[in-house]
Amino acid sequence: MSEQTPSPAATELRSLTDSAAERSHSHSACEPTGNRTIMPLPVVRASALHAPAQPNPWLIEQLWSRAAVGVIGGSPKCGKSWLALDMAVSIASATPCLGVFPVHASGPVLLYGAEDSAAALRARLQTLSHIRQLDFASLDVRVITADSLRLDRIEDQDRLEATVVWHQPVLLLIDPLVRVHAIDENVAGQVAALLGYLRSLQRKTGVAVALVHHVRKNASPSAGAGYSLRGSSDLYAWLDSFLYLRKHHDQLMLCAEHRSAPGAGPFVLELAQPSGDTGAHLRLISAGRAEAASPTEDTLPRRILQLLSGTTEPMTVESLRNHLQVRNQRVVQALRQLCSQGSVQRRARGYVQTAQTPLPMKHS
């Protein structure tokens, strides 16, 4: 019988295997000298990729994408924990978040509150159940009662993963992020390792992950909300959904950003004070009042014109993004708008302001 001629792919794989064996032998005399097989990475056709079982992209409409990892961010005392608990009760009970935003995937919620006492946490959840006229005893919010949780430790990572697998929650809520690690939040490598674990947990189990996190104390008012988050910018790059709370002219504003959906807001909220048998809770002010309180005009085009007016050299999209600290997509959209208005011209080396283009009037 004649020998079968090996395929080009098999020949190439054999060559790779032999080459790897040679490198292995040259690196250490203690390592085996025999050939070892290199296993290729798993590959499938695009059509064979898993299709989403549910076409609806939302966990909470406009606020949180289905199975998203993300952050509920803002300054201290801006209502981050109140919003997080409102989301938890809404998902656990299939009732609208803040009384307005529909829930499209309900089920158990797993919660770790590292700062509130058990009594305070129970009181808040009980208030939110009372407002919705729910039976608090039947509310499927499950609270992790461990004294400490350190997600920069392998042992605690394994325990949390086992807990998620056992309880199969729709949402994992951690409040706040700073209390579940001892890493330096400004060191990108350390932050990336922690976030990589949470992303892996989401992909393995399908659980959505929400982290409550603070913004920098000296955050620039002109910087994008995501770049105001404390620590490495890897956090902003990691998230799928982002809820940002801030105070503007003594009003509490909520904005939402998403990786795969349009943003939403600003919405005006208020912390309703205790009254009768109802405790404090966040409440959404009507849309009419929200629009009157804060115009939704995007100020980015004006900020781009201000930058371009201060230089005689063209500026690239990357340069504008670095100066303005906003996402690349927003810069591109604003430049398209300015070009269509004739306020900006695109040249080979970047963008320049059209001669004698007046800056847009700033709303008072």
Beta strands, then each sheet from edge to edge (+ up, - down):
strand 1: 58-60
strand 2: 64-65
strand 3: 69-74
strand 4: 109-113
strand 5: 141-143
strand 6: 171-175
strand 7: 208-214
strand 8: 241-248
strand 9: 251-258
strand 10: 264-272
strand 11: 281-284
strand 12: 344-347
strand 13: 350-353
sheet 1: 1+ 2-
sheet 2: 5+ 4+ 6+ 7+ 3+ 8+ 9- 10+ 11-
sheet 3: 12+ 13-
end
